[in-house]
């Protein structure tokens, strides 16, 4: 599978690539990234044919959006799809700060706001930071933070923007599959066009399959799968590695070791299996992976294109790593 392979985004008129670039790291997630390195990373993704880019106001408190706009603003606007998010305004003195952002802009921070007016202001602010004339996919970011307002006021604002062509698709960006399934069921028809699901449909966690992915497939809702490396745990499970786990639970460590064993036997890098796996489900349109350097973009594109032998997934299933109900890319 190629990073630049185009695919329709569910029932919308948008087309995206199989690989999308997540831009949280370019906002300074965990470690600072220079303007030049951010530009070079986006440039490399473009050179590889990636045409799906995902950012958010909270990523570096506006820094990621500004860098995305600076790098993409000189590209033909019709040739790529840009996603951003609503739910947090970046304002002077915003108190909903997060310690994960390195060297954030001084004097500003996020403030949670899923109201109709807050969403409309967020879109205006994002367009100003991006320097672009439109947003292709607009996610309601973490709707579980204020679900009643997010599923009513925020959705109403996004639906209006979609109806007048200001955005191409309405989406939600979630870390918990049951939240997304509830949102799809409770939002006023026709509901969201897509879902960005982080960390809940990968080699180690298939909870998205319990309800959400079948619901998306039935409704023609496209899924963008993020968090496919389980915070980096699949790439480097060693203690102290930058995978976000201070202590890896024993059962999870056992499953990671099992995947590494199967991958060694079949000569498949664990990251290649991880980035390919979500495409076994028909609802998944794209996989969105973050990067902070051009080399990381190159690596992900290589992994997506890496051959996975026909028997690999059957071997993983025989090893007890995948339940029988989980679809795999080759149907095994």
VENZI-V944145 format. One record per residue. N is the residue number from 1. RES is the residue in three letters. PHI is phi in whole degrees, 0 to 359 (* if undefined). PSI is psi in radians with two decimals (NA if undefined). OMEGA is omega in degrees with one decimal (NA if undefined). Layout:
# VENZI-V944145
n-><N;N>
res-><RES;RES>
phi-><PHI;PHI>
psi-><PSI;PSI>
omega-><OMEGA;OMEGA>
This chain:
# VENZI-V944145
n-><1;2;3;4;5;6;7;8;9;10;11;12;13;14;15;16;17;18;19;20;21;22;23;24;25;26;27;28;29;30;31;32;33;34;35;36;37;38;39;40;41;42;43;44;45;46;47;48;49;50;51;52;53;54;55;56;57;58;59;60;61;62;63;64;65;66;67;68;69;70;71;72;73;74;75;76;77;78;79;80;81;82;83;84;85;86;87;88;89;90;91;92;93;94;95;96;97;98;99;100;101;102;103;104;105;106;107;108;109;110;111;112;113;114;115;116;117;118;119;120;121;122;123;124;125;126;127;128;129;130;131;132;133;134;135;136;137;138;139;140;141;142;143;144;145;146;147;148;149;150;151;152;153;154;155;156;157;158;159;160;161;162;163;164;165;166;167;168;169;170;171;172;173;174;175;176;177;178;179;180;181;182;183;184;185;186;187;188;189;190;191;192;193;194;195;196;197;198;199;200;201;202;203;204;205;206;207;208;209;210;211;212;213;214;215;216;217;218;219;220;221;222;223;224;225;226;227;228;229;230;231;232;233;234;235;236;237;238;239;240;241;242;243;244;245;246;247;248;249;250;251;252;253;254;255;256;257;258;259;260;261;262;263;264;265;266;267;268;269;270;271;272;273;274;275;276;277;278;279;280;281;282;283;284;285;286;287;288;289;290;291;292;293;294;295;296;297;298;299;300;301;302;303;304;305;306;307;308;309;310;311;312;313;314;315;316;317;318;319;320;321;322;323;324;325;326;327;328;329;330;331;332>
res-><UNK;UNK;UNK;UNK;UNK;UNK;UNK;UNK;UNK;UNK;UNK;UNK;UNK;UNK;UNK;UNK;UNK;UNK;UNK;UNK;UNK;UNK;UNK;UNK;UNK;UNK;UNK;UNK;UNK;UNK;UNK;UNK;UNK;UNK;UNK;UNK;UNK;UNK;UNK;UNK;UNK;UNK;UNK;UNK;UNK;UNK;UNK;UNK;UNK;UNK;UNK;UNK;UNK;UNK;UNK;UNK;UNK;UNK;UNK;UNK;UNK;UNK;UNK;UNK;UNK;UNK;UNK;UNK;UNK;UNK;UNK;UNK;UNK;UNK;UNK;UNK;UNK;UNK;UNK;UNK;UNK;UNK;UNK;UNK;UNK;UNK;UNK;UNK;UNK;UNK;UNK;UNK;UNK;UNK;UNK;UNK;UNK;UNK;UNK;UNK;UNK;UNK;UNK;UNK;UNK;UNK;UNK;UNK;UNK;UNK;UNK;UNK;UNK;UNK;UNK;UNK;UNK;UNK;UNK;UNK;UNK;UNK;UNK;UNK;UNK;UNK;UNK;UNK;UNK;UNK;UNK;UNK;UNK;UNK;UNK;UNK;UNK;UNK;UNK;UNK;UNK;UNK;UNK;UNK;UNK;UNK;UNK;UNK;UNK;UNK;UNK;UNK;UNK;UNK;UNK;UNK;UNK;UNK;UNK;UNK;UNK;UNK;UNK;UNK;UNK;UNK;UNK;UNK;UNK;UNK;UNK;UNK;UNK;UNK;UNK;UNK;UNK;UNK;UNK;UNK;UNK;UNK;UNK;UNK;UNK;UNK;UNK;UNK;UNK;UNK;UNK;UNK;UNK;UNK;UNK;UNK;UNK;UNK;UNK;UNK;UNK;UNK;UNK;UNK;UNK;UNK;UNK;UNK;UNK;UNK;UNK;UNK;UNK;UNK;UNK;UNK;UNK;UNK;UNK;UNK;UNK;UNK;UNK;UNK;UNK;UNK;UNK;UNK;UNK;UNK;UNK;UNK;UNK;UNK;UNK;UNK;UNK;UNK;UNK;UNK;UNK;UNK;UNK;UNK;UNK;UNK;UNK;UNK;UNK;UNK;UNK;UNK;UNK;UNK;UNK;UNK;UNK;UNK;UNK;UNK;UNK;UNK;UNK;UNK;UNK;UNK;UNK;UNK;UNK;UNK;UNK;UNK;UNK;UNK;UNK;UNK;UNK;UNK;UNK;UNK;UNK;UNK;UNK;UNK;UNK;UNK;UNK;UNK;UNK;UNK;UNK;UNK;UNK;UNK;UNK;UNK;UNK;UNK;UNK;UNK;UNK;UNK;UNK;UNK;UNK;UNK;UNK;UNK;UNK;UNK;UNK;UNK;UNK;UNK;UNK;UNK;UNK;UNK;UNK;UNK;UNK;UNK;UNK;UNK;UNK;UNK;UNK;UNK;UNK;UNK;UNK;UNK>
phi-><*;258;299;266;294;278;209;291;270;58;270;274;273;282;238;231;262;300;255;246;258;276;252;297;299;285;269;97;293;72;211;292;230;284;302;295;294;298;297;293;293;293;300;294;300;298;300;278;96;293;229;234;227;235;227;193;303;286;289;72;54;99;295;297;297;298;291;298;296;296;279;266;299;270;266;300;297;283;263;215;246;248;247;219;223;232;130;223;271;260;225;302;74;305;262;273;282;229;285;281;262;279;50;291;303;287;83;231;194;278;228;294;199;255;291;303;295;296;294;297;293;300;296;299;296;296;298;293;295;288;70;244;264;199;243;277;233;243;266;279;276;51;298;294;295;201;302;302;282;296;274;249;297;296;295;300;296;294;296;295;298;295;296;263;81;286;229;273;208;259;216;229;245;226;254;230;299;299;297;295;298;297;298;299;285;261;292;298;300;275;80;297;270;207;223;260;249;256;76;238;210;210;298;255;216;249;296;297;279;300;219;293;296;300;295;298;298;292;260;72;271;281;246;256;269;240;66;286;267;50;60;92;298;291;284;210;276;298;303;88;290;281;248;85;250;293;224;277;305;302;294;294;299;296;290;300;298;296;296;296;294;298;296;297;294;255;57;239;301;305;290;292;298;294;282;273;309;302;288;292;264;295;283;279;267;217;248;250;234;279;202;241;220;301;297;293;296;304;298;295;298;296;295;296;273;295;297;243;303;301;272;299;292;296;295;296;293;296;278;80;271;227;297;299;282;276;287;236;303;260;80;289>
psi-><2.41;2.57;-0.56;0.17;2.15;2.63;2.55;2.46;1.46;-2.30;0.08;3.04;-0.03;2.59;2.40;3.03;2.76;-0.60;2.26;2.64;2.07;2.37;0.31;-0.75;-0.59;-0.11;-0.01;0.58;1.99;-0.54;2.54;2.60;2.32;2.83;-0.74;-0.77;-0.66;-0.80;-0.73;-0.58;-0.79;-0.67;-0.73;-0.71;-0.75;-0.76;-0.58;-0.06;0.06;2.28;0.35;2.17;2.32;2.15;-3.00;2.64;-0.65;-0.26;1.72;0.35;0.92;-0.31;-0.74;-0.76;-0.76;-0.72;-0.65;-0.80;-0.69;-0.66;-0.60;-0.31;-0.45;0.04;2.71;2.12;-0.52;-0.11;0.00;2.82;2.20;2.27;2.44;-2.99;2.82;2.81;-0.36;2.15;2.52;1.92;2.75;2.26;0.20;2.26;-0.07;0.92;2.78;2.35;-0.03;-0.17;2.13;2.30;0.98;2.76;2.40;2.57;-0.08;2.81;3.02;2.57;2.17;2.30;1.84;0.20;2.84;-0.86;-0.68;-0.68;-0.79;-0.68;-0.70;-0.73;-0.77;-0.77;-0.71;-0.76;-0.64;-0.78;-0.69;-0.54;0.47;2.93;-0.18;2.87;2.34;-0.81;2.20;2.02;2.46;2.00;2.13;1.07;-0.32;-0.26;-0.49;1.20;-0.82;-0.69;-0.65;-0.62;-0.19;-1.31;-0.85;-0.76;-0.68;-0.73;-0.79;-0.67;-0.66;-0.76;-0.69;-0.73;-0.58;0.16;0.18;-0.46;2.64;-0.48;2.51;2.36;3.05;2.51;1.99;2.74;-0.10;2.05;-0.71;-0.58;-0.77;-0.74;-0.74;-0.73;-0.79;-0.65;-0.55;-0.35;2.54;2.47;2.53;-0.02;-3.11;2.67;-0.44;2.96;2.31;2.02;2.06;2.11;0.17;0.22;1.51;-3.02;-0.44;-0.27;1.91;0.49;-0.34;-0.34;-0.27;-0.81;-0.70;-0.93;-0.73;-0.66;-0.74;-0.77;-0.70;-0.53;-0.02;0.46;2.16;2.54;2.28;2.03;2.14;2.97;0.59;-0.33;0.15;1.03;0.42;-0.05;-0.67;-0.54;-0.71;1.61;0.06;2.54;2.35;-0.17;2.74;1.13;0.09;0.00;2.06;-0.76;2.17;2.13;2.55;-0.76;-0.69;-0.74;-0.66;-0.72;-0.68;-0.79;-0.65;-0.74;-0.73;-0.63;-0.84;-0.71;-0.70;-0.75;-0.53;0.09;0.80;2.08;2.42;-0.62;-0.49;-0.77;-0.69;-0.75;-0.39;-0.57;-0.84;-0.44;-0.06;-0.37;2.30;-0.33;-0.34;2.06;-0.73;2.74;2.26;2.10;2.36;2.80;2.62;-0.07;2.75;-0.64;-0.62;-0.65;-0.80;-0.79;-0.77;-0.72;-0.70;-0.72;-0.68;-0.59;-0.13;2.33;2.38;1.96;2.68;-0.58;-0.01;-0.86;-0.63;-0.66;-0.70;-0.67;-0.72;-0.50;0.02;0.28;-0.34;2.19;2.76;-0.49;-0.18;2.10;2.60;2.80;-0.54;0.11;0.10;NA>
omega-><-176.4;179.0;-174.8;-179.8;-178.4;179.2;175.6;177.9;178.0;-175.5;-178.6;175.0;-177.7;170.9;-178.3;174.8;-178.9;176.2;173.1;178.4;174.2;-169.6;176.7;-178.6;-179.3;170.6;179.7;178.8;178.3;-178.0;-178.1;174.6;-178.7;175.6;-178.4;180.0;177.3;-179.8;-178.9;178.6;177.8;177.1;-179.6;177.2;178.6;-179.9;179.8;177.9;177.4;-178.0;176.3;-176.0;-174.8;-180.0;179.2;176.4;-174.5;-179.6;-177.6;177.9;178.2;-175.5;-179.4;179.1;-180.0;179.4;177.1;-179.7;-179.7;-177.9;-175.7;-176.1;179.3;179.4;175.8;-171.1;-177.8;-172.2;179.7;176.5;180.0;177.5;165.7;-166.5;174.5;179.8;176.3;174.1;175.2;-170.7;174.7;178.1;179.2;-170.1;-177.4;-172.9;-179.4;-177.2;-175.7;-176.0;-178.4;174.2;-178.2;177.7;-176.5;170.0;-179.5;177.8;-178.3;171.9;-177.9;179.5;178.3;-179.5;177.9;-179.5;179.4;177.9;-179.6;177.2;179.9;179.2;178.0;179.7;179.9;179.0;178.4;178.9;-179.2;-174.5;-178.9;-174.6;179.6;175.9;-176.9;179.9;-178.6;-179.9;162.5;-170.7;176.5;-177.0;177.8;177.7;176.8;-167.8;-176.7;-179.8;-179.2;-177.6;179.4;-176.0;-177.6;180.0;179.2;178.3;-179.0;179.0;176.8;178.5;177.4;-176.7;179.8;173.4;179.5;172.0;-177.7;-177.4;175.9;-175.1;171.0;177.3;-169.6;172.2;-175.0;-175.6;179.7;177.3;-179.6;179.2;177.8;-179.5;-179.8;-178.1;-172.4;179.8;179.4;-179.7;7.2;176.5;179.5;177.5;-177.6;179.9;167.3;-176.0;-175.1;169.9;-176.4;168.9;-179.0;-176.1;-174.7;-176.0;177.6;-177.9;175.4;-178.5;-176.2;-178.3;-168.0;-174.4;174.0;178.3;178.2;179.6;-178.6;-175.8;-177.4;178.7;-178.8;177.8;168.6;-177.0;177.0;179.2;-174.5;178.2;-179.1;179.6;179.7;-177.1;-179.7;-179.1;-175.5;-174.8;-176.3;174.9;179.6;177.1;-175.2;-179.3;173.5;179.7;174.1;175.0;179.9;178.5;-172.8;-178.6;177.6;177.9;178.4;-179.1;175.8;179.2;178.2;177.2;179.6;178.7;179.0;-179.6;177.3;-176.8;-177.1;178.1;177.4;176.5;179.3;-179.9;175.8;176.5;-176.7;-175.8;179.2;-171.5;-174.0;-176.9;173.2;179.2;-175.1;179.7;-175.3;178.8;-174.3;169.0;-178.5;-176.4;179.2;176.3;176.6;178.0;174.6;-179.2;178.5;175.7;177.4;-177.0;179.8;178.3;177.6;-179.2;178.9;-179.0;-175.8;178.9;173.7;-176.0;-174.2;-176.3;-174.3;-175.3;176.3;177.7;177.7;178.7;179.2;179.0;179.1;-177.2;178.6;174.9;-177.9;-175.7;-174.9;178.2;178.8;-173.4;-179.7;178.5;-176.8;NA>
